[in-house]
Amino acid sequence: MAELQKTRSEVNNAFKLSGFTMRREASIFVAEQLVALSQQERKKMIDKLIAHLLHQCLSQPVLEKQHLEVAYRECSSSGLEETETVLNIIDAFNIPKLIYDNERKRFSKDVNAVNHLYPEPKWKAQFLIDRYTIIWQRTIRNKLFAKEILSTMESENQFQLRKIEVLQSSSSRVDDVIVLGLLTQLTEGKFYLEDPTGSVLLDMTQTRYHSGLFTESSFVLAEGYFDDKVLHVMGLVLPPSESRAASLPFFGNLNTFGGKSKSLLKNSQNLLKIEQENEDGMIIFLSDVWFDNLKVISKLKTLFSGYNDFPPIAIVFLGEFLSCPYGYEHSTQLKAALNNLSDILYPFTKLRDACKFIFVPGRGDPVAPNILPRPAIPNSITKDIRDKLGDSVIFTSNPCRIQYCTQEIVVIRQDLVTKMCRNSIHFPETGDIPDHLTKTLLSQCTLSPLSLGVQPVYWKNAEALNLYPMPDVVVVSDHFQPYTRMYQNCQVVNPGSFPRTEYSFKVYIPATRMVEDSQIPNEDT
């Protein structure tokens, strides 16, 4: 009893110094919550409570018990620091730009980066040079190419990565050549390998292709011999990928993913604890959710009803959001369909209060052109649903990033299987296409290893497509059949088309890092 009284007196004095007057019930409530804490923890919690209340802009400085109950719940529910966020949806145009310091062998954030959709012409080459630099520094320290500190004649590394300028300066044949470069057609029908130092013509008549999808504008390792200004390619292989654990020493504690925090949230013990304790937490991914289709709407009602008592962390809707193009009425039709969705969602109170509804647009959704990254659907179309459902509805870009506790998830709506296979210079004779695609994306460190003619990209915003360092999950929403693949501890997931796969979808459980297949049953079964 004496300890409680002492704690109450301490609380009263601290709040008085900050200009607050506490009701008796309020001071007793706070004292009861803090009495079991150590002196240091008690002071820290009092400071957090005061800071929280000062930000509330209360109409008067008299604190009632309910004020302290809310403040204590907000401050103690997670024990998070100010910049630690449990759930954060990161727009593609807010991704940090990272630059590699060749001398220090480390990455740093470009604090002078300014976003322009249509920058100077030099950026058309610069974004490819930046990607080359990332892949080069990762490849050169791979065990196949890294030189041993104490090497002998017998143990000297047999693989040497060369620059193209070294080949061009040679007047005689060079054997056992391995070059990293951009696969491109500088002359129609003739392939070249290009790096920042120059370009060389390729003879690919005897080439053996390793696993992966090799497209124009992808970076490759070409193995062969150089003779008479031509590189005769005996083998073509993707650059070696690198797990997140191997990459992190070159970033330190820098926040590479995006969001408000300056430091990397992946290392937060507070967030890890929340993540592990929320064993039933899940994020649901649905693609091609046609809000103008009665059958789809009926299935969504079943989905909302089923999850109302046990709300997921978030439901991610990926476009296109209408079943067919409506021409000049497309925006009007989508606005009406979203209003209808808000009417359907509104009765599910528990779901609305606890779950976030995230909308990622597809190629056919209004009103942006087919250039990545694609901005969110305009506010003029989404205003009504946002007014009705409030903060639970989030319209974001394509691609976007989702940070949940320590988990990093990259989401894109793009028919990558079709585009990659159609533009591959050699279609794989064996193996599984999702396996080839997964390996290609993670080795290329980008969501779009395609030429600008096939998939245009905003040059100065290309970092939004980066997959380096590797995230925990990459969701590639594609018309291809659903799949889940694991590579270098990174999961690549395709939920498939919701209406075309008998209303199936993917469920990701952060606590266990498992991806599960799920399906809405038919009413007659």
C-alpha positions, 0 to 999 in steps of 0.5 A, a space after each residue: 500500500 505504501 509503495 502504491 502511494 509512493 508511485 501515485 505521488 511520483 505520477 502526480 508530480 511528473 504530470 504536474 510538471 508537464 502542466 496536467 492535473 489528474 483526477 484521483 481515479 486517473 492517478 490511482 489507475 496509472 499507479 496500479 499499472 506502474 507499481 510493479 515496474 522498476 524505477 527506470 522502467 516506471 520513469 520511461 513509461 511516465 515519459 511516454 504517457 506524457 508525450 502521448 497526451 501532449 500530442 492529443 491536443 486535449 481541450 483542457 489539462 484535466 486528465 480523466 481516467 479514460 484519458 489515461 486508459 487509452 494512453 496506457 493502452 497505446 503506449 504499452 500494447 507493443 512497447 514500440 519506439 516511435 519509428 517502429 511500425 507494426 504495419 506499413 504500406 510503402 508507396 513505390 515513389 517513396 522507396 529509398 535510393 541506395 548508392 554503392 561506395 566502391 571504396 568503402 564497399 558499402 551502400 548508403 542512402 542518396 539523400 539528394 535524390 529527387 523524384 521526377 517522372 521525366 528526368 534528364 536523358 542521362 537517367 535512361 542509362 544510369 538506372 541500368 548502370 546502378 543495377 549493373 553495379 549492384 550485380 557486379 559487387 555481389 558477383 565479384 565476392 561470390 566464392 567462384 570469383 573472390 580471390 583468396 587473401 593468401 593464394 598460392 600457385 596451386 590454389 589460385 582461383 581459376 575463374 576471373 571476371 573481366 570487364 569488356 574493355 580488357 577484351 577490346 584491348 587484346 589483339 590476340 585470342 583470349 581463352 577462358 573468358 567470363 564477362 558480366 554484362 547486359 544482353 542487348 541488340 545494338 544492331 537488329 538481329 545481332 546480340 551484344 554484351 554491354 557493360 559501362 566500359 564498352 560492348 562486344 559482339 556475341 557469337 551464340 551458335 554454340 551456346 549452352 544455356 543454364 537454368 533461367 529465362 534469358 531476356 534482352 536487357 537482362 544481365 548475364 555471365 557469358 563464358 567462352 573465348 574472345 577472338 577477332 573482336 567477337 566473344 564466342 559464348 560457350 555457356 550463358 548463366 544468370 549471375 549468382 544470387 545472394 541471400 539476405 543474410 549475406 547481403 546485410 553486412 554491406 548495408 549496416 543498419 540502414 533502412 533499405 526497404 522504405 518507411 519512416 524509420 531510419 534504421 532497419 526494422 528487421 532487427 527490432 526485438 519489439 516487433 519480432 515479439 509482436 510477430 511471434 505472439 500473433 500466431 493467427 495473424 495472416 495476410 490474404 492476397 487476391 488477384 483480378 478481383 472484379 468488383 463489377 462481377 456478381 459472382 465475384 461479389 458473392 464470393 467476397 461476401 462469403 470471404 468477409 463473413 468467414 473472416 469477420 470473427 477472426 480478422 486477418 492483418 490485411 486483405 490485398 486486392 490486386 487489379 484489374 478491378 473491372 472485368 472488361 474495359 468500359 472505354 470513357 466510362 471506365 472511371 465512372 464504373 470503377 467508382 460505382 463498383 467501389 461504392 458497392 464494395 463499401 456497402 457490402 463491407 460496412 456491416 462487417 464491423 469487426 473486420 473493418 475495425 481490425 483489418 486493412 484493405 489494400 488495393 494495388 492497381 493492374 494495367 487496365 485500371 484507370 488512369 495511369 499509362 502502362 509504365 512501372 511504377 504505376 501510381 495509385 488509383 486517383 483520389 477522385 475515384 476512391 473518395 467515396 469508399 475512403 470517406 465511408 470506411 476511413 483508414 482501413 482502406 489504402 489505395 497504393 501503387 503498383 508495385 508496392 511494399 508491405 512491412 509487417 513487424 520484421 517481415 518485408 513483402 514486395 507486391 506487384 501486379 504484372 503478367 511476368 510469366 507471359 512477358 518473360 517467356 515471350 521475350 526470352 531468347 531461349 525457352 528452357 527445354 526442361 524444368 518448371 517455369 515458376 522455378 526459372 522465373 523465381 531464379 531469374 527475378 532474384 538473380 537480376 535484383 529487379 521485378 522487370 528484367 525486360 527491355 524498355 520497349 517491352 515494359 517501360 519504366 520511369 528511369 528515376 524511379 527504377 529503385 521501386 522494382 529492386 529486389 536487393 537485398 532480398 525481401 521475405 516474400 515477393 508476390 507476383 500476381 499473374 494470370 499464370 496458375 498459382 504457385 509458391 516457390 522458395 529460393 535463398 530463403 525468399 518466397 515467390 508467390 503467385 495467387 493466380 486469377 481469383 475468378 479463373 482459378 475457382 476463387 482460390 487465393 493465397 494466405 501468408 502467415 508471418 508468425 510461421 512464414 508459411 504460404 497456404 492455398 485457400 479457396 472459397 467453397 461453392 454454395 452447393 457443396 
